[in-house]
Amino acid sequence: MRTKKIKRIRFGLLSPKEIREMSASRIITPDTYGEDGFPIERGLVNQHIGVIDPGLRCKTCGGRMDECPGHFGRIDLEAAVIHIGYAKLIYKILMATCRKCGKVILGEEDRKKFLEDIAEYRDRQEDISDIVKLVFKEAAKKDVCMYCNELQQRIKYDKPTTYIEIDEEKRERRLMPTDVRERLERIPDEDIALFGMDAKNARPEWMVITVLPVPPVTARPSITLETGQRSEDDLTHKLVDIIRINQRFMENRDAGAPQLIIEDLWELLQYHVNTYFDNDIRGVPAARHRSGRPLKTISHRLKGKEGRFRGSLSGKRVNFSARTVISPDPDIDIDEVGVPEAIAKELTITVKVNERNLTMLQELVKHGKNYPGVNYVRRSDGRKIKVTASNYETLAEELEIGWKVERHIRDGDIVLFNRQPSLHRLSIMAHYVRIMPGKTFRINPTVCPPYNADFDGDEMNMHVLQTEEARAEARMLMAVARNIISPRFGKPIIGSLHDYITGIFLLTRGEKKIEKEITLDILYKIDVDGLAAPAGTFDHTSTPYWTGKQIFSMILPAGLNLEFPGKTCARCITVGAKCEKENCPRDAYVMIKDGELLCGIIDEVALGSFKGVIIERIFRRYGEEVTKVFIKNAARLAINYIKQAGFSFGISDEDIPIEGKEEIRIEAIREAEKKVEALIRAYEGGELEPLPGRTVDETLELLIMQELGRARDDSGDIAEKYLGIENSGVLMAKSGARGSLLNLTQMAACVGQQSVRGERIKRGYQGRTLPHFKPGDRSADARGFIRASFKDGLSPSEYFFHAVGGREALVDTAVRTSQSGYFQRRLINALQDLEVKDDGTVRDTRGIIVQFKYGDDGIDPSKGEFGKVVDIDEVINEAINR
Amino acid sequence: MMQRKDTKDTILEHVLVPEHEIAEEAAVVELLKRYKIEKEQLPKIKSTDPVIKEIKAKVGDVVRIKRSSRTAGECLFYRLVIA
């Protein structure tokens, strides 16, 4: 493709002369089609300004329906009208220029300075609007013209398009558009530059319309209803109105009608021209269709999300794409996507026939439209032939080198896969196609985090790449396996989740002895080079067993060395104690030597998305292929083990024995409530000492909040004690698979304090939250403390408080998403053209430097290690261990 | 009026103001050569900027800014003073 460079773009106003020159027809008849069904000469759909009927030819260029792009026509307005889009600018110009001589009322010196400033800013390609603003402000201040000594009068701008001049005696005189035009005409060319305009391209008087361009019919095609009736475009309707009034104006004026009637018609013409441009002017009733629907006029075509700019130019609909619901399939690879056959039959890849693929393609053409087949073939002369049930056999015969074949996509083709909102680059990744039965896209659940997808009805889009270059680029840059490490925080964004983590956690916890049959069962889906030597034999049967840690080690790449504290680490160092490392009583210290897990439990920190220490290390040491296989193996291992071990979570798993409940009620909650009561008594007795920088009231609230927060934490601890580590919920929370201990606390022990804006709930009635409480009651109950657990069930007032707190969370998310969405849009618009150049600088399209070194250090966070190019400690460690 | 005791004589001493200095002619030539750019392609700073006034840089000067960076420790930045 040849690229052309745009040197410059010029914006200007159309002069009446230009409008007349480009006009192919002067339109005078408000009608469209005549009784014979043909367009009327000089009418709004006349054949000089474009054809939309098949068979007719354009009378200007001779082109047929698809050939003629259409031509502009014009309406010569009998009375000039203000262009609504420039009404405000006209007002500013009128205020800034002399009513007699038309000069901008600025002294010679000011004038020169402003002109120089504008020229200088233009030269530097900077925004001149601030200077222009100053010109208008300064010039409007003057009462007398310094060039002709004319006394200036105040002008009132009456929205949308009326200007009224007020003289010294406060008499008002309306400036008709013709008066305005005369004044604007008097402004000398040299002065126009002061407004930031160029007199050659935009004389101000052109902002008053005398000739109205009529867009070609092709821009406002009529549609034929089933009844055979024609329905015209809204723009045509509006133009009909304009022509009608224009004609009436002329007739009345020529007949010498009274001034009042003329002015009314003039005003009406102005209204129609205004609404023709913009139909949602404030304070002006919208022009409506007969049905009462407001007409869609020019501004609607341009404005907003579906308008010409955002809808047609910045974004368009594309071919070779598909969209459907996604569903999980843990058995396909992380970089695959399951595509329904029905979709595969619609999406094609164009292949050029050569001697090596000729037979293969012939075979495909023989399938016709049946999968895997071909939809179109293109002969060497460029003719495109649709493959049908009647011609596929002959086409297969005729197929020869040089033809092109549009074959269905098939296993192994590379496609782009996308989920909106596309907030970061990982929202669009390249997957390899895998054709499957069913009607949904299938993805491996481990790739959900980068897309932020789940399977509650999410839909995703797929795009089939059409050129070899695009496919190569996708493979090298966008493939899922290459994006395991997020460029945002330099950690894996793809990793184990949910049950995969629970499974591995259970497998690697403690010294599990697993007999041979089960070991093989767990490993059967995984490609391992035979079993490692058994860890020992059972005492009573003397049959061999393997440990869970050993089984996990079998999927680790050989030579991997790694040490890190896991999620269950109690951070002994922070309380001054020494880390026991491999002797950790909680087995929280993970140590891997030469691909062998020596100690530690594998959990979210090791494998999870956003953390994944092991995954990160494998990716950096062994590359994306090994990592991909590892993630897949870890998932399969986990699933097979968890199926063996059995794992469930139900409502009864939140049960706490009666003693536990009593303990929570008495030792945690009652205790806290007593303290709260004591605080309130102290406050009411005036004995409460305020904390530094806080009032007594604030202090009281703060202390109560602290106390009640502690109550919930304490009851959570008690609940955890009674649930025990073997509880499924606790297991999930501790391994990081799903949920937190807080979630468990709320379900099993105590929901705790509800808050609005970080404070206890105090809104509602005067001095109280609900009529159940006395005014001024500051007790825990009256201010939204929920003693119950979700399992126990909430009391009516507790339920209400929970709804109050919950509502704030909902409002917050609603506000946050819309705000962050807009913020994102602004950031992208500002940064989209920045590029890291070969010399490491970040520059914009003009070559202006934004950063001398990308991120100050020139390091890609997804490639470096903790912000450094290499992790020296790790390199040394590796060397020692070797 | 309340008088704050810790008011600095110059903003240059403020913790949030990185070190600014006018780059020598030779250094500027070197800089432009290194990045193969014109002066106009440098990042800009207004002559009305408080720091620029403080160090008395003129329009057309290039200032060198030593910033402490979380990623790179210290980082050098250059900006062209404009009107």
Contacts between the chains, C-beta under 8 A, distances in Angstrom:
chain1	res1	chain2	res2	distance
A	124	B	40	7.9
A	124	B	82	7.8
A	839	B	35	6.4
A	839	B	36	8.0
A	841	B	35	6.2
A	843	B	41	7.8
A	846	B	41	7.5
A	847	B	37	6.9
A	847	B	41	5.4
A	848	B	40	7.7
A	848	B	41	4.9
A	848	B	42	7.7
A	848	B	43	7.3
A	849	B	35	6.8
A	849	B	37	6.8
A	849	B	41	5.9
A	849	B	42	6.1
A	849	B	43	5.9
A	850	B	43	6.8
A	852	B	35	7.6
A	852	B	75	7.7
A	852	B	76	7.1
A	852	B	77	6.3
A	852	B	78	7.1
A	853	B	72	7.4
A	853	B	75	7.1
A	855	B	71	5.4
A	855	B	72	7.6
A	856	B	67	7.7
A	856	B	69	4.1
A	856	B	71	5.1
A	856	B	72	3.9
A	856	B	75	4.1
A	857	B	69	7.2
A	857	B	71	4.5
A	857	B	72	3.7
A	857	B	75	7.7
A	859	B	71	7.1
A	867	B	71	5.6
